Amino acid sequence: MDIASKDLLQLYYYLKLTRHLEGRVTTLYRQGKILGGAWTSYGTEAISVGYSYALEKDDVIAPYFRDMGAYLVRGITPKRIMAHYLGKKTGVTGGKEGNVHVGDIKLGIFGYPSHLADNLPVAVGAALAFKIRGEKRVAAATTGDGGTSRGDFHEALNMASVFKVPAVFFCNNNKYAYSTPLTRQMAIKNVVERALAYAIPAEIVDGNDVVAVYTAAKKAYARAREGGGPTFIECKTMRMHGHSEHDSAKYVPKELLEEWKKKDPIINMEKYLLNNKIANQPGLDEVDKRVKQELVDAEEFAEKSPYPEGKEAIEGLYATPL
Ligand SMILES: Cc1ncc(C[n+]2csc(CCOP(=O)(O)OP(=O)(O)O)c2C)c(N)n1
């Protein structure tokens, strides 16, 4: 697939933005400035950036908690995210939520019910609606490997397949579900086998290669739009930090982390851009500088923003029909 240079550079920009934003959030968490917890997608950013960048504006996503890249790509600004983490009124949830259960329906992002595949039935419902209305839109949803062991995952895939809805599922297979390694949560080798059992076409991609994720996603979305039904894409990667920043992840063998450090998605993309002469080193440094400045501005905006007032706690809790 031919990808325009401008899109490849944007993919790189979003990888860097996600990495630095979550890095800064982690620092703020350690300083005690974050009101809730800090879950990051460190080392797996290529999945959320790749699958979301391949979508069209009218499509929707039902993300999970390691999808910061998708929030950014779809237009939740770093300012709103920073303000969210600091519990401010200008944050994504107006200061109501202190974790990463965020969404913005105006940007086609469903706020998710839980971290563990409950978002997949939501995507299937949206996709079924698109199909019934004859709209060429797609719903994308993600889950971790652990989430694929839960009932919601299986119900969603079964229904998506039976009704042939335009939904595309991504698995961020980062080898651990909290402290449980893959081998303790499933007896199969590859998660794709679960999708194949529902007669859903499935593919394994390198989850640390943003171009591979983007390309597989584009193909699956095109098929879904043409009435070809759902696809499942297993993105193999490694969770490089703890489950959350409170977790030192001592249960993960050091050698495994060392091995995957060499496959870092940002380093991969830099090599790709340099080798294919799409960018030079000063160009990449410029992106880094731009991203860091954007985050300084975002943090300043968040710091200066007010906290919500008490009475706002009960406002906006229920959906207003669009
Ligand atoms: C029903 C339910 N059980 C447990 C939790 C706590 N929890 C949140 S995420 C998670 C592990 C998720 O693992 P996985 O699906 O592999 O995603 P990963 O963290 O690896 O990205 C757990 C146990 C929860 N949020 N909801």
The ligand as an SDF file (V2000), in Angstrom:
LIG
                    3D

 26 27  0  0  0  0  0  0  0  0999 V2000
  -14.6450   -6.7060   35.0590 C   0  0  0  0  0  0  0  0  0  0  0  0
  -13.3130   -6.1740   35.4480 C   0  0  0  0  0  0  0  0  0  0  0  0
  -12.4120   -6.9740   36.0700 N   0  0  0  0  0  0  0  0  0  0  0  0
  -11.1920   -6.4900   36.4330 C   0  0  0  0  0  0  0  0  0  0  0  0
  -10.8680   -5.1840   36.1630 C   0  0  0  0  0  0  0  0  0  0  0  0
   -9.4980   -4.6630   36.5400 C   0  0  0  0  0  0  0  0  0  0  0  0
   -8.6360   -4.6670   35.3560 N   0  0  0  0  0  0  0  0  0  0  0  0
   -8.6390   -3.6080   34.5350 C   0  0  0  0  0  0  0  0  0  0  0  0
   -7.6640   -3.8600   33.2260 S   0  0  0  0  0  0  0  0  0  0  0  0
   -7.2290   -5.3900   33.7330 C   0  0  0  0  0  0  0  0  0  0  0  0
   -6.2840   -6.2420   32.9360 C   0  0  0  0  0  0  0  0  0  0  0  0
   -6.4990   -6.0860   31.4730 C   0  0  0  0  0  0  0  0  0  0  0  0
   -5.6470   -6.9270   30.7670 O   0  0  0  0  0  0  0  0  0  0  0  0
   -5.6730   -6.9430   29.2130 P   0  0  0  0  0  0  0  0  0  0  0  0
   -7.0610   -7.0940   28.7260 O   0  0  0  0  0  0  0  0  0  0  0  0
   -4.6840   -7.9570   28.7530 O   0  0  0  0  0  0  0  0  0  0  0  0
   -5.1910   -5.4900   28.8030 O   0  0  0  0  0  0  0  0  0  0  0  0
   -3.7380   -4.8600   29.0370 P   0  0  0  0  0  0  0  0  0  0  0  0
   -3.7630   -4.2730   30.3870 O   0  0  0  0  0  0  0  0  0  0  0  0
   -2.7570   -5.9510   28.9140 O   0  0  0  0  0  0  0  0  0  0  0  0
   -3.6060   -3.8370   27.9770 O   0  0  0  0  0  0  0  0  0  0  0  0
   -7.8440   -5.7040   34.9350 C   0  0  0  0  0  0  0  0  0  0  0  0
   -7.6760   -6.9750   35.6580 C   0  0  0  0  0  0  0  0  0  0  0  0
  -11.8400   -4.3790   35.4880 C   0  0  0  0  0  0  0  0  0  0  0  0
  -11.5930   -3.1330   35.1470 N   0  0  0  0  0  0  0  0  0  0  0  0
  -13.0400   -4.9100   35.1670 N   0  0  0  0  0  0  0  0  0  0  0  0
  1  2  1  0
  2  3  1  0
  2 26  2  0
  3  4  2  0
  4  5  1  0
  5  6  1  0
  5 24  2  0
  6  7  1  0
  7  8  2  0
  7 22  1  0
  8  9  1  0
  9 10  1  0
 10 11  1  0
 10 22  2  0
 11 12  1  0
 12 13  1  0
 13 14  1  0
 14 15  2  0
 14 16  1  0
 14 17  1  0
 17 18  1  0
 18 19  2  0
 18 20  1  0
 18 21  1  0
 22 23  1  0
 24 25  1  0
 24 26  1  0
M  CHG  1   7   1
M  END
$$$$
